[in-house]
Amino acid sequence: MVGAAIVLGAAVCGGATATATPGTDITAVTLAQAQIPAGLLPFVAGTDLVVREITIAPGGSTGWHYHDGPVFGFIRAGTLTHPGPDCTGPTYHPGDFIYEPEGAWNVHIGRNQGPTPLILDVVYAPPTAHPLFQDAPAPPCA
């Protein structure tokens, strides 16, 4: 089954005591990276491209976060539960594709609630010199 998702939501609201939620039981290996300099393509202002293999152990998660650029992924093994800013969201299975739009309004978490390791192949496309992700506090519904 091939699926795609665009998780849209409201802005993240955090109180004075809100803190980032770090990931647990997750590893990432960078497989390739390149840079598309500003001006090379008329519609690209300068982008880093990074390909990573991400593995999340059973019970692990990415922690709540968002991306400054779009992210495209492919579920190679396991099951990804992917709630967004409203704490609801799809579940992805091997063979599914996932799209995560950029922006702090799209805070989300990836969880492996299955019995086997979750393996994703992911392409990040942030603006040049931006991090691949930004840690974020959990939304009020979490």
N, C-alpha and C positions, 0 to 999 in steps of 0.2 A: 504494500500500500504506500502510495506517495502522497504526502500531505504538505501543505505549506501554511504558515500562519503569520498573520500580522497582528501583533498584540497591541491594541490601542488603549489608552487609558488617560486618566486625569493626572495632573501634576502631583509629584510626591510632596506630601506635607510632613514636615518633621518638627517636633517640639524641641525645646532647648536641651532635653536629655537624650535626644535621638543619637544613636551611634551606628556605625557601619556594622554589617553582619558578615564576618569573614567566612570563606568557604571551608569545607571540611572534607577530608578524604578525596582530594582531587589532585591530579597531576596533569601537566601539559608539556608537550614536546613540540618545539617549533620545527616544522618540516621545510619551510621555504619562506623567504621574504624578499620584497622588492619595493621600489618607490616609483610612483608616477609623478614626475615633477610638474609643478604648475606651468601651464602653457603648452604642454605636450599634446594634450587633447583640449579642444575648445570648451568642453563642458566639465573639466576636472580642474579644481583649484590647487591640486597637490594632495596626493594620497599615498599612505603606506599600505602595502598589501602584505598580510601575514597569514600563512597557513599553519594551523596547529592541529595536533591530535590531542584530544582531551579525554581523560579517563576519570570517571567518578565511581568510586567503590560503592557497593550497596550501602544505603543509609547516608551517603555523602551528598553534598550540595555545593553549588557555586557561591553561595551567599547572595544577598540582594545586591544588584548592581545595574548599571546601564552602560551604553556605548556611545562614544562621540561620532561614530561612523557606522554604516550598516554592517551587519554580520549575516553570513550565509553558512548553514551547516547541513550535515548529512549524518543521520544516525546509522552507525555501522553495526552496533551491537547493544543490547540492553534496552531499557525503557527510560525516556526522559519525561518527567512531569515538570511543566513549565508555567507556573502561575505568574501573572503580570500584576500591575498596580492595583487591580481590584481583587487580587488573591484568587482569581479563577484563571483557568487556562487549559490548553490542550495537553494531551499525553501523546508522545511520539514513540514510534517503534522502528526497528531496523528497516531501512529502505526509505524512511521518511526524510523530507527536506524541511528545513526551518529557516525562516527569515526574521531577523530582529532589526527593526528600524532604530535609527539613532535618536538620542535625546533623553534628558533626565526625566521627562514625563513617561518614559517607557521602562521604568524600573521593573526588574523581574528577577526570578531565581530559577536555577535549574536543579532539580532533585532526582536522585536515583532511588526510587522506592521499591525497586525490583530486587530479585535475589542474585543477580549476576552483574558484573561490571558493565557500566555504560561507556561506550566508546563513540566519540563524535569526531568527525573531520570538519574543521571550521575555517572559514576565510573571513578575516577581519579587514575592513577598509576604512580606518580612521583617517581624519585629516593628518597631514604630515606632522610628525613630532608629538602627536597626541597618544595617550596610553590606550591599550586595547580595551580596557574597561575602567569604570569608575565605581568604587565601592559606594554603597548607599545604605541609609537606614531602611529597615523594613517599613512598608506602608502601614497606616493605622489599622487596616483590616487583618494584618498578619498575626 
